[in-house]
Amino acid sequence: MTQKSDPLVAVVIPVKDEAENIAELLSGIVAACASYERYEVVAVDDGSTDLTATIVSDMARENPAIRLIQHNQSGGQSAAVHTGVHASRAKLICTLDGDGQNPPHEIPKLLAPFMGSDVSTKLGLVAGQRVDRQDTKSKLWASKFANKIRGWILKDGTRDTGCGLKAFRRDVFIAMPFFNHMHRYLPALFKAHGWEIAHVDVSHKARDGGRSKYSNLQRGLVGIVDLIGVSWLLRRVKKAHPLPEDQK
């Protein structure tokens, strides 16, 4: 049960070996969330071997809105997001990547559709769509190709499902079955479960430090297996749900 003192919004960051980026990222998130009455920042350290966890811990001592959760070993980005969402206390979750390429100032843009007076009760997820991506040509080509194949198979209506900037209802997310790499398929999963999806264009920046945890080949090979599995799963989503008591 949500208490009055619980945060309204939780920003969940999966992070691994991002000591060069994490302090600036956390500072940017805090600034972006300053207008919210209550918020929390949940950084999930996914088995870093550098000073990432130490930096987050030091900043958490200075700002109680920041929380550090550590995995005992690396479980991957989806596992870190899953851990962070379950540990959060807010009804609304916003995620972004820990490498600093998702600008924190875009966070209010993702959350705004959930906070208007005329918000749809069926809105489940707002997906960021990167424009003017600051990546290598090979990565851009691979992402464009993968998104076309995924969109053709899953019909999720999302041109850039790999964007880490997403906002969604916590209760819907935790009710879904967990599987590795699920963070890339959230639009399809929410849509299959009967929820509305909105899309928002967001900016993108080049890495200031560190290196990517994935290669194009790794993404491609994993993506093939994932698409088969997700397609199978979506075909078996429960379609029937109980009517509210006043509609019986």
C-alpha positions, 0 to 999 in steps of 0.5 A: 500500500502506498503511504503519503510519504512514499515518493511520487516518482522513482527513477531507476538506473541500471549501471555497471562500470560507469564511474566516469559518468555516474556522478554527473548523471545523478546530479542531472537526475536530481536537478530534473526531479526538483519540481516533484514534491517527492521522488527517489533515485534508485541506482542498481549497481550490476556487479561493477568492478570500478568505483561506481558503487562507491561514488553512488554511496557517497552521493546517497549520504549527501542526498537521501533521495538517492539509493544504492542497490548492489547485485552480488554478480552481474545479471544484465540490464533487464535484471538491474531494472527489475531489481530497481523497480521492485525496490522502488516505492513509487507508483510511477517509474522512469528508467534511463541508461547509466552511461549518460547518453540519455539526458536527465532533463528529458525525464519530466517529458516522459512523466508528463502524460501520466500527470495531466488532469485528463490522463487516460486510465489505460495509459501504461507506458510512455516510450522515449524515441531518440532523435539525432542519435550520437552513436557510430554509423554501424551501431545506428545501422544495426539498431535501425535494422533490428527495430524494423524486424522487431516492429514487423514481427511484434507490431508494437508501433515503436520505432526505437524500443532500445531507448532507455528513457521510458516511464511506466506504471510500476504495478503493471511492470511487476505483474509481468513475467521477468525474462532477460532483455525484457527492457527492449520489449516493454512497448510490445508487452504493455500493448499485449496486456491491453495498455495504451502506449505513448511515444515522446521524442527525446534527445541523445548525447555521445558517451563522455567516458567508459565503453558500451557493454554490448557489441553489434554482434552480441545484440544481433544474436541475442535479438534473434532468440529474444524475438522468437521467445517474445513472439511466443509469449505474446501469443499466450497473454491472458485476454480475459479479465474480470469486470469491475463489480459495478459492471456485473 
